[in-house]
Amino acid sequence: MDSTLIQGEVIDELARLNSVGERVSAITAAAMRGELDFKQSFTQRVSLLKGLPETRVRELCHSIPLAEGAERLISTLKSLGYNRRAFWRL
């Protein structure tokens, strides 16, 4: 979803909420330089989110703007009969 259906990177936003934004950015940069593979970098970044209250995560879900056209895409898919369960099977 990041930068596809929503305008933003969720893990970066969550990291800022948990006061570890700079640390997560450093891990991301190391991965971009090829120093870590995706699994390593993802595991390290997610571990820094430990202790983040669920309420903060829910707040974030309601504050990240959708990408242009996302609402139309979702509406169109719903009108064609797709539902949440159908998406998980794709």
N, C-alpha and C positions, 0 to 999 in steps of 0.2 A: 504493500500500500504506500510506503514512504515515497514521496515525490512522484507517485503515479496517481493514486486516488486522493491523496492528501498533500497539502503543502507543508512539508516538514519531514524531519527524521525523528521518529518516536523515541528511539533510544537516547538521542541527544537531548530531547526535551525532558525525558524522565531523569536523565543524569543531572540536568540543571536543577530540577526539583529536589534532588537528593544531595545537592551541593558537591557533586563529583563531575561536573561538566568538563573541566579541564583535564581530568584524568582519563575520562572516556575519549575525549578528543585526541589525547596523546596515543592511546591504544589504537584508535582508528588510523591515525597518521602512520604508526608503525606497520600496520597491516597494508596500507596503501604503498608503503615502501618495500613490501615483500618480506618484512621481518617476521610476520606472523601469518598463518593461514586464516581463512575465515572462521573456522571452528574455534581456534585458539582465541582470536580477537573477540568473537561473539561471547564466548564463555567468560573471558575476563571482564568485558564490558557489563554483561548482565550481573555478574557477581557483585559489582559495585552498586547495584540497585537494591541490594539486600536492605531490608528495613524500611523501604519506602512504603508509606501507608497506602492502602488500596484507595482511600478517598482521594488522594492526590492523583492517582492514576485515572480515576473516573473523571476528575476535574479536567485533566488534560484531554481526555477523549472528547469532551464537549467544547474545547477551545481551539483545537487545530482545524484550520479551514480546509474545506474540500478543494481539490484541484478543479480548474475550470472544466466543465462538462461531466464531472463525476455524478452530480445529482441526476442529470439527464440520462446517463448511462444506467444508473441503478433503477431509475423509474422505467426506462425502456425494458430492461431485463425483467422487472416485476410484471410489466404488462404482457410480456411474452410467456409468463408462467414460471420463471425462475424464482426460487426462494432460497433462504439461507442454507437449507440442507443440500440443495442442488449444487450450490457453490462449493461446499466442502467435498463433494464427490469428484469435482473436476480435477 
